[in-house]
């Protein structure tokens, strides 16, 4: 799960402790001026708030440790890198599926419009060319999607090959 390294003494042992922190919020400031434009400012009120905060400290010397002092083991670094790559791949796949769905949707809409416009004619022999054209556009969309998938897969395999 990682460990802290103390910058002061170099120790890897740490613990979480509680610190009391005071925070002062100033009150209202009043300005008093005379006729000559000279004035003074007075501050009235204000609050001091005391809160307890959990902090990480070095066991050996008591030094406060922060994010910059946190270290990961080699296994954890490799695991984080693998997890990031998986998330990146999922994002690429999700984006690609969205584009595929959009392309397929347009092809289907085009097919429906082509078929619907062919029914306006009296002679039923004219509906075949728009239907074939619509079917061809859907087939082309599927072929494009398949080719794009293969390209993405090839690209991913190339990036993994040393």
Secondary structure, 3 states (H helix, E strand, C coil): CCEECCCCCCCCCEEEEEEEEEEEECCEEEEEECCCCCEEEEEECCEEEEEEEEEEEECCCCCEECHHHEECCHHHHHHHHHHHHHHHHHHHHHHHHHHHHHHHHHHHHHHHHHHHHHCCCCCHHHHHHHHHHHHHHHHHHHHHHHHHHHHHHHHHHHHHCC
